[in-house]
């Protein structure tokens, strides 16, 4: 969390169970996310590209990037925040 707080605001932790899904959506800010346990696969809709994150991996999603996600077979825990360049908006 200390590493995330050095680069982002509004930081928080969350977790999900195996196979949980997030429908396609986007954010009005740059999202910085670290996977801290398990795995989660994000699909970047416009690029039709999958990105699997495992414990220790980091991802930065630019503002407005449409994405969906599916949690891996062992569940996942993540921390995320809003990149500082977008935090004031």
N, CA, C and O of each residue as an XYZ file, in Angstrom:
356
protein
N       0.837     -1.193      0.000
C       0.000      0.000      0.000
C       0.874      1.246      0.000
O       0.511      2.247     -0.617
N       2.015      1.208      0.675
C       2.898      2.377      0.701
C       3.361      2.736     -0.706
O       3.426      3.914     -1.057
N       3.681      1.736     -1.506
C       4.117      1.996     -2.889
C       2.993      2.652     -3.690
O       3.231      3.603     -4.434
N       1.777      2.146     -3.538
C       0.636      2.719     -4.247
C       0.387      4.151     -3.794
O       0.161      5.031     -4.625
N       0.424      4.393     -2.501
C       0.166      5.749     -1.993
C       1.193      6.757     -2.467
O       0.918      7.957     -2.481
N       2.372      6.295     -2.854
C       3.396      7.198     -3.385
C       3.040      7.701     -4.778
O       3.592      8.704     -5.230
N       2.126      7.019     -5.466
C       1.789      7.406     -6.835
C       0.303      7.659     -7.075
O      -0.085      8.052     -8.175
N      -0.532      7.438     -6.057
C      -1.976      7.554     -6.272
C      -2.672      8.087     -5.027
O      -2.140      8.025     -3.919
N      -3.870      8.610     -5.236
C      -4.727      9.088     -4.154
C      -5.974      8.210     -4.081
O      -6.262      7.445     -5.001
N      -6.703      8.330     -2.983
C      -7.947      7.578     -2.823
C      -7.710      6.072     -2.816
O      -8.528      5.319     -3.346
N      -6.629      5.631     -2.236
C      -6.240      4.214     -2.266
C      -7.125      3.372     -1.349
O      -7.513      3.800     -0.262
N      -7.430      2.176     -1.815
C      -8.211      1.245     -1.002
C      -7.930     -0.181     -1.455
O      -7.392     -0.410     -2.538
N      -8.301     -1.128     -0.612
C      -8.116     -2.551     -0.893
C      -9.475     -3.200     -1.143
O     -10.491     -2.760     -0.603
N      -9.486     -4.235     -1.954
C     -10.696     -5.013     -2.195
C     -10.308     -6.445     -2.545
O      -9.153     -6.725     -2.869
N     -11.275     -7.341     -2.476
C     -11.029     -8.732     -2.841
C     -12.308     -9.339     -3.406
O     -13.410     -8.843     -3.172
N     -12.132    -10.423     -4.153
C     -13.254    -11.144     -4.748
C     -12.986    -12.635     -4.723
O     -11.841    -13.079     -4.636
N     -14.061    -13.397     -4.801
C     -13.956    -14.839     -4.833
C     -13.693    -15.380     -6.225
O     -13.797    -14.647     -7.208
N     -13.359    -16.641     -6.313
C     -13.059    -17.277     -7.591
C     -14.193    -17.103     -8.603
O     -15.365    -17.300     -8.283
N     -13.823    -16.733     -9.819
C     -14.791    -16.629    -10.906
C     -15.658    -15.393    -10.907
O     -16.447    -15.214    -11.834
N     -15.548    -14.526     -9.904
C     -16.344    -13.291     -9.917
C     -16.003    -12.485    -11.166
O     -14.877    -12.529    -11.659
N     -16.984    -11.755    -11.664
C     -16.804    -10.995    -12.916
C     -17.249     -9.549    -12.756
O     -18.156     -9.228    -11.988
N     -16.579     -8.697    -13.508
C     -16.976     -7.298    -13.634
C     -17.320     -7.059    -15.097
O     -16.513     -7.351    -15.980
N     -18.501     -6.535    -15.358
C     -18.906     -6.206    -16.727
C     -18.063     -5.041    -17.239
O     -17.431     -4.330    -16.457
N     -18.060     -4.856    -18.536
C     -17.287     -3.773    -19.157
C     -17.725     -2.427    -18.586
O     -18.915     -2.135    -18.467
N     -16.734     -1.624    -18.238
C     -16.976     -0.277    -17.703
C     -15.690      0.524    -17.859
O     -14.657     -0.021    -18.250
N     -15.752      1.800    -17.558
C     -14.568      2.661    -17.604
C     -14.614      3.623    -16.422
O     -15.614      3.705    -15.709
N     -13.523      4.341    -16.229
C     -13.419      5.304    -15.136
C     -13.025      6.661    -15.694
O     -12.376      6.747    -16.737
N     -13.415      7.712    -15.005
C     -13.099      9.080    -15.434
C     -11.753      9.533    -14.880
O     -11.479     10.731    -14.804
N     -10.927      8.588    -14.498
C      -9.604      8.881    -13.926
C      -8.646      7.761    -14.303
O      -9.065      6.672    -14.694
N      -7.369      8.041    -14.180
C      -6.353      7.010    -14.381
C      -6.388      6.072    -13.173
O      -6.272      6.522    -12.033
N      -6.544      4.786    -13.419
C      -6.631      3.783    -12.358
C      -5.293      3.054    -12.250
O      -4.784      2.525    -13.238
N      -4.730      3.032    -11.045
C      -3.501      2.292    -10.786
C      -3.863      1.159     -9.838
O      -4.439      1.391     -8.775
N      -3.524     -0.064    -10.223
C      -3.948     -1.244     -9.474
C      -2.782     -2.207     -9.290
O      -2.011     -2.452    -10.219
N      -2.664     -2.742     -8.096
C      -1.711     -3.813     -7.796
C      -2.498     -5.034     -7.366
O      -3.402     -4.925     -6.538
N      -2.172     -6.195     -7.912
C      -2.733     -7.456     -7.441
C      -1.837     -7.920     -6.294
O      -0.624     -8.039     -6.464
N      -2.428     -8.180     -5.132
C      -1.635     -8.567     -3.973
C      -1.779    -10.043     -3.600
O      -0.967    -10.583     -2.849
N      -2.813    -10.687     -4.130
C      -3.019    -12.117     -3.867
C      -3.876    -12.707     -4.966
O      -4.788    -12.044     -5.459
N      -3.603    -13.944     -5.360
C      -4.408    -14.624     -6.367
C      -4.161    -14.069     -7.754
O      -3.040    -13.692     -8.096
N      -5.223    -14.022     -8.554
C      -5.092    -13.525     -9.927
C      -6.413    -12.954    -10.414
O      -7.484    -13.286     -9.907
N      -6.305    -12.089    -11.406
C      -7.472    -11.490    -12.053
C      -7.080    -11.164    -13.482
O      -5.975    -10.683    -13.731
N      -7.979    -11.424    -14.421
C      -7.724    -11.142    -15.832
C      -8.612     -9.999    -16.278
O      -9.835    -10.063    -16.163
N      -7.985     -8.956    -16.788
C      -8.688     -7.810    -17.341
C      -8.736     -7.943    -18.852
O      -7.776     -8.403    -19.470
N      -9.851     -7.542    -19.448
C      -9.968     -7.480    -20.899
C     -10.102     -6.012    -21.270
O     -11.038     -5.334    -20.844
N      -9.160     -5.529    -22.067
C      -9.205     -4.164    -22.569
C     -10.058     -4.199    -23.827
O      -9.617     -4.676    -24.873
N     -11.279     -3.693    -23.719
C     -12.317     -3.890    -24.726
C     -11.894     -3.372    -26.102
O     -11.974     -4.116    -27.079
N     -11.454     -2.136    -26.203
C     -11.119     -1.549    -27.509
C      -9.968     -2.285    -28.186
O      -9.910     -2.368    -29.413
N      -9.062     -2.812    -27.383
C      -7.902     -3.523    -27.929
C      -8.158     -5.014    -28.087
O      -7.349     -5.727    -28.682
N      -9.292     -5.493    -27.549
C      -9.605     -6.917    -27.545
C      -8.392     -7.715    -27.059
O      -7.971     -8.693    -27.676
N      -7.848     -7.255    -25.923
C      -6.624     -7.846    -25.377
C      -6.837     -8.189    -23.911
O      -7.428     -7.414    -23.159
N      -6.350     -9.358    -23.515
C      -6.434     -9.791    -22.118
C      -5.115     -9.524    -21.411
O      -4.040     -9.609    -22.006
N      -5.221     -9.202    -20.134
C      -4.053     -8.935    -19.305
C      -4.278     -9.634    -17.967
O      -5.121     -9.214    -17.174
N      -3.515    -10.709    -17.718
C      -3.652    -11.432    -16.461
C      -2.684    -10.863    -15.432
O      -1.487    -10.740    -15.689
N      -3.215    -10.520    -14.268
C      -2.394    -10.029    -13.168
C      -2.336    -11.083    -12.082
O      -3.344    -11.704    -11.746
N      -1.153    -11.277    -11.539
C      -0.930    -12.179    -10.412
C      -0.314    -11.363     -9.280
O       0.065    -10.208     -9.476
N      -0.217    -11.957     -8.115
C       0.335    -11.262     -6.953
C       1.654    -10.586     -7.309
O       2.571    -11.225     -7.824
N       1.738     -9.279     -7.026
C       2.930     -8.494     -7.305
C       2.861     -7.702     -8.591
O       3.692     -6.820     -8.807
N       1.889     -7.989     -9.463
C       1.768     -7.271    -10.732
C       1.064     -5.934    -10.545
O       0.236     -5.766     -9.649
N       1.415     -4.987    -11.415
C       0.862     -3.627    -11.400
C       0.260     -3.331    -12.762
O       0.778     -3.770    -13.789
N      -0.845     -2.577    -12.765
C      -1.491     -2.168    -14.004
C      -1.896     -0.709    -13.898
O      -2.336     -0.250    -12.844
N      -1.746      0.010    -14.991
C      -2.221      1.390    -15.079
C      -3.213      1.450    -16.239
O      -2.870      1.127    -17.377
N      -4.440      1.864    -15.945
C      -5.456      2.045    -16.978
C      -5.682      3.538    -17.183
O      -6.082      4.237    -16.253
N      -5.432      4.028    -18.388
C      -5.703      5.436    -18.642
C      -7.188      5.763    -18.483
O      -8.049      4.893    -18.618
N      -7.461      7.001    -18.200
C      -8.837      7.490    -18.086
C      -9.650      7.056    -19.296
O      -9.181      7.161    -20.429
N     -10.860      6.570    -19.065
C     -11.780      6.230    -20.146
C     -11.543      4.878    -20.803
O     -12.237      4.549    -21.765
N     -10.603      4.090    -20.330
C     -10.325      2.778    -20.929
C     -11.411      1.784    -20.530
O     -11.562      1.465    -19.351
N     -12.164      1.297    -21.508
C     -13.215      0.318    -21.233
C     -12.563     -1.034    -20.952
O     -11.714     -1.501    -21.711
N     -12.981     -1.650    -19.845
C     -12.397     -2.928    -19.447
C     -13.409     -3.762    -18.672
O     -14.322     -3.231    -18.041
N     -13.228     -5.064    -18.733
C     -13.980     -6.002    -17.906
C     -12.952     -6.846    -17.172
O     -11.757     -6.744    -17.447
N     -13.404     -7.681    -16.237
C     -12.453     -8.490    -15.486
C     -13.108     -9.772    -14.991
O     -14.308     -9.816    -14.720
N     -12.287    -10.815    -14.880
C     -12.700    -12.088    -14.306
C     -11.646    -12.517    -13.295
O     -10.455    -12.554    -13.603
N     -12.092    -12.837    -12.096
C     -11.203    -13.265    -11.023
C     -10.767    -14.708    -11.270
O     -11.554    -15.531    -11.738
N      -9.519    -15.003    -10.955
C      -8.951    -16.331    -11.150
C      -9.501    -17.382    -10.196
O     -10.323    -17.076     -9.331
N      -9.048    -18.620    -10.353
C      -9.602    -19.755     -9.599
C      -9.341    -19.735     -8.096
O     -10.016    -20.441     -7.347
N      -8.380    -18.944     -7.646
C      -8.086    -18.854     -6.213
C      -8.556    -17.535     -5.604
O      -8.174    -17.199     -4.483
N      -9.390    -16.781     -6.343
C      -9.814    -15.472     -5.881
C      -8.703    -14.457     -6.085
O      -7.666    -14.772     -6.670
N      -8.919    -13.240     -5.604
C      -7.892    -12.212     -5.726
C      -8.076    -11.160     -4.638
O      -9.154    -11.004     -4.063
N      -7.004    -10.457     -4.382
C      -7.029     -9.262     -3.538
C      -6.211     -8.220     -4.282
O      -5.157     -8.528     -4.839
N      -6.696     -7.001     -4.290
C      -6.031     -5.928     -5.013
C      -6.076     -4.643     -4.192
O      -6.900     -4.486     -3.291
N      -5.182     -3.745     -4.525
C      -5.240     -2.381     -4.009
C      -5.245     -1.470     -5.220
O      -4.609     -1.770     -6.230
N      -5.956     -0.361     -5.125
C      -6.004      0.558     -6.260
C      -6.220      1.979     -5.791
O      -6.620      2.234     -4.655
N      -5.941      2.896     -6.703
C      -6.132      4.313     -6.441
C      -6.169      5.090     -7.737
O      -5.989      4.533     -8.821
N      -6.407      6.393     -7.610
C      -6.467      7.285     -8.772
C      -5.098      7.921     -8.968
O      -4.539      8.527     -8.054
N      -4.574      7.772    -10.170
C      -3.285      8.380    -10.483
C      -3.318      9.865    -10.170
O      -4.335     10.523    -10.392
N      -2.247     10.387     -9.670
C      -2.210     11.790     -9.214
C      -2.529     12.794    -10.311
O      -3.107     13.844    -10.031
N      -2.173     12.500    -11.528
C      -2.449     13.479    -12.582
C      -3.931     13.682    -12.803
O      -4.332     14.700    -13.366
N      -4.775     12.720    -12.365
C      -6.213     12.826    -12.529
C      -6.942     13.005    -11.196
O      -8.153     13.226    -11.194
N      -6.254     12.918    -10.085
C      -6.901     12.886     -8.778
C      -7.702     14.136     -8.463
O      -8.681     14.050     -7.722
N      -7.335     15.280     -8.986
C      -8.012     16.528     -8.652
C      -9.313     16.706     -9.415
O     -10.089     17.603     -9.085
N      -9.581     15.888    -10.422
C     -10.794     16.063    -11.220
C     -11.894     15.126    -10.798
O     -12.981     15.150    -11.375
